[in-house]
Amino acid sequence: MALWLKQGSRWRRAHALFPYLPPVYVRLFPSGRPGPSWKAAGEIRHCGADTLEELVRGLLSACRRPRGGASPGLWRLAEGDRLVPAPRIPPFDPQAVRPPGVELARLRQPPDRWLVTLHVARPSGGLLVASTERYLAPWTTALQELLKACN
């Protein structure tokens, strides 16, 4: 298990990711190509990890200026774009995530909030059903909740 950094066209193992500021957009997705099993695209690119948990842990530890805001809570976007307080992101199997996986996009309003879009497969009646779920949270809270949901 390892973190990976891309240099040129090659991937090399790394102890940590490069420091970064919270991005406007990042996508975490499973990769079927040589190199890491999970990769990042968007403003934070050229990094990856063997598991989604490792990638999220690496992002948490490399953030130079974590954003928290006054209320570090988590909200779920329900039907009709209603915000509903959420105690947590329900657990999911990172191996069952279907591409593009996880997307985090910064919103202008409210400030310091990211829209977390999960493309997951959850059990339903003995089958894995693909679904899209959306949550709203500060950067650090979003990553911490993703990490908990993967475990």
Salt bridges, closest charged atoms under 4 A:
GLU103 OE2 - HIS119 NE2 2.95
ASP112 OD1 - ARG67 NH1 2.83
ASP112 OD1 - ARG106 NH2 3.11
GLU133 OE2 - ARG122 NE 2.47
GLU145 OE2 - LYS148 NZ 3.30
